């Protein structure tokens, strides 16, 4: 989804990779068993893809932006564990039940409507094997978060609504936690 110049610069910076890999991703994935086959939705520049590949046998990353797809394919060309697919996370075309986990980090706010976010949740549920986990994190609606997104697609998820939306998509064991400016969630496909 659309990002302004400042946002693009930030997301491809080494500093963002460090913050995401050392702080945000460990917080969001705390206690989650990703299993062997991870689907990453919306990796953008790929700040988290290598980290996920270090914790799983295989990572498939679905990215909608062709420029990011090319960047990711070049970045991970030598890693046989990582597969990059250009596609829409609301309708991936991937086989149902093939993934032990689906991970969404810092991208839900770029999905332009609540209806498309809900379609993404339903697709994540469809792709998970029984007992698989859907985990992730994102920013919460705050003035600073909005300011960074001037000119972007910006539709932050309201933490209070997320549990019901994930349950409506068919998930169980839904958990949503917040900290100032961020949320993390986990949910499980029924066994």
C-alpha positions in Angstrom: 0.0 0.0 0.0 1.1 3.6 -0.5 3.9 5.0 1.7 5.3 8.5 1.7 9.0 9.3 1.2 9.8 9.6 4.9 8.0 6.4 5.7 9.8 4.5 2.9 13.2 5.8 4.1 12.4 4.8 7.7 11.2 1.3 6.8 14.3 0.5 4.7 16.8 1.9 7.3 19.2 -0.2 9.3 17.9 1.4 12.4 14.3 0.1 11.7 15.7 -3.4 11.1 17.4 -3.3 14.5 14.4 -2.0 16.3 12.0 -4.4 14.6 14.3 -7.4 15.0 15.4 -6.8 18.6 12.3 -5.2 20.1 9.1 -5.3 18.1 9.2 -8.8 16.6 10.4 -10.5 19.8 7.6 -8.7 21.7 4.9 -9.7 19.2 6.1 -13.3 18.9 6.7 -13.9 22.6 5.7 -17.4 23.4 4.5 -18.2 19.9 5.5 -21.6 18.4 5.8 -20.7 14.7 6.3 -24.3 13.6 8.2 -25.2 10.4 6.2 -23.3 7.7 5.7 -19.6 8.2 3.7 -17.3 6.0 4.7 -13.6 6.3 2.2 -11.2 5.0 3.2 -7.7 3.9 7.0 -7.9 4.5 7.7 -4.6 2.8 11.5 -4.1 2.7 11.9 -7.3 4.7 13.1 -6.1 8.1 11.6 -9.3 9.7 12.0 -11.9 6.9 15.5 -13.1 7.8 14.6 -13.3 11.5 11.6 -15.5 10.7 13.8 -17.7 8.4 16.1 -18.2 11.3 13.2 -19.7 13.4 11.5 -21.9 10.7 12.3 -24.4 8.1 10.6 -22.4 5.4 9.2 -18.8 5.0 6.9 -17.7 2.3 6.5 -13.9 2.1 3.5 -12.4 0.3 4.0 -8.8 -0.8 1.7 -6.7 -2.9 4.2 -4.0 -4.1 6.2 -5.2 -7.1 9.2 -3.0 -6.2 9.4 -4.6 -2.7 9.0 -8.0 -4.3 12.0 -7.5 -6.5 14.1 -6.1 -3.6 13.1 -9.1 -1.4 13.9 -11.6 -4.2 17.4 -10.1 -4.6 18.0 -9.9 -0.9 17.0 -13.6 -0.3 18.2 -15.1 -3.6 20.7 -17.4 -1.8 18.4 -18.5 0.9 16.5 -21.7 -0.2 14.3 -21.4 2.9 12.7 -18.1 1.7 10.1 -17.9 -1.1 8.8 -14.4 -2.1 5.5 -14.2 -3.8 3.9 -11.1 -5.4 0.3 -11.1 -4.3 -2.6 -9.8 -2.3 -2.8 -11.0 1.3 -6.6 -10.9 1.2 -6.6 -13.5 -1.6 -3.2 -15.2 -2.0 -4.2 -18.2 -4.1 -2.0 -20.4 -1.9 -3.3 -23.8 -0.7 -5.4 -23.9 2.4 -3.9 -25.3 5.6 -0.3 -25.3 4.4 1.2 -23.1 7.1 1.9 -23.6 10.8 1.9 -19.9 11.3 1.0 -16.6 9.7 2.9 -13.5 10.8 1.8 -9.9 10.2 4.2 -7.1 11.4 3.6 -3.4 11.1 1.5 -3.7 8.0 -2.2 -3.9 8.9 -2.5 -0.1 9.1 -1.7 0.0 5.4 -4.7 -2.1 4.4 -7.1 0.6 3.3 -10.4 -0.5 4.7 -11.7 -2.5 7.6 -13.4 -4.9 5.2 -10.1 -5.7 3.5 -8.4 -6.1 6.9 -11.2 -8.6 7.8 -10.6 -10.4 4.4 -6.9 -10.6 5.3 -7.8 -12.2 8.7 -10.1 -14.7 6.9 -7.3 -15.6 4.4 -4.8 -16.0 7.3 -7.3 -18.4 8.9 -7.8 -20.3 5.7 -4.1 -20.8 5.2 -3.3 -22.1 8.7 -3.1 -25.8 9.5 -5.3 -27.0 12.4 -3.8 -25.5 15.6 -1.6 -23.0 13.6 -1.0 -19.5 15.0 -1.7 -16.1 13.6 0.6 -13.6 15.3 1.7 -10.0 14.8 2.0 -6.5 15.9 1.2 -3.0 14.6 1.0 0.6 15.7 -2.1 2.0 17.4 -4.0 5.2 16.5 -1.9 8.0 18.0 -1.1 11.5 16.7 2.6 10.7 16.1 1.7 7.5 14.2 -0.7 9.5 12.1 1.9 12.2 11.4 4.4 9.6 10.0 1.7 8.4 7.7 0.7 11.8 6.1 0.0 10.9 2.4 0.1 7.2 3.2 -2.6 4.6 3.2 -3.3 4.8 7.0 -6.0 2.7 8.6 -4.9 1.6 12.1 -6.6 -1.3 13.8 -8.5 -0.3 16.9 -7.3 -2.7 19.6 -10.7 -3.0 21.3 -12.3 -4.3 18.1 -9.5 -6.8 17.1 -10.5 -9.8 19.3 -14.1 -9.9 17.9 -12.9 -9.4 14.4 -10.4 -12.3 14.7 -13.0 -14.5 16.3 -15.4 -13.7 13.5 -12.7 -14.9 11.0 -12.7 -18.3 12.8 -9.9 -18.0 15.2 -9.9 -19.2 18.8 -7.6 -18.4 21.8 -7.4 -14.8 20.7 -5.2 -12.5 22.7 -4.5 -8.8 22.1 -2.1 -6.8 24.3 -1.2 -3.1 24.0 1.5 -0.8 25.1 1.6 2.9 24.4 1.6 3.2 20.6 1.6 -0.5 19.8 -0.4 -3.7 19.8 0.4 -7.3 19.5 -2.0 -10.2 18.9 -2.1 -13.9 18.7 -4.9 -16.3 17.7 -5.1 -19.9 16.8 -6.9 -21.9 14.1 -9.1 -24.5 15.8 -7.7 -28.1 16.0 
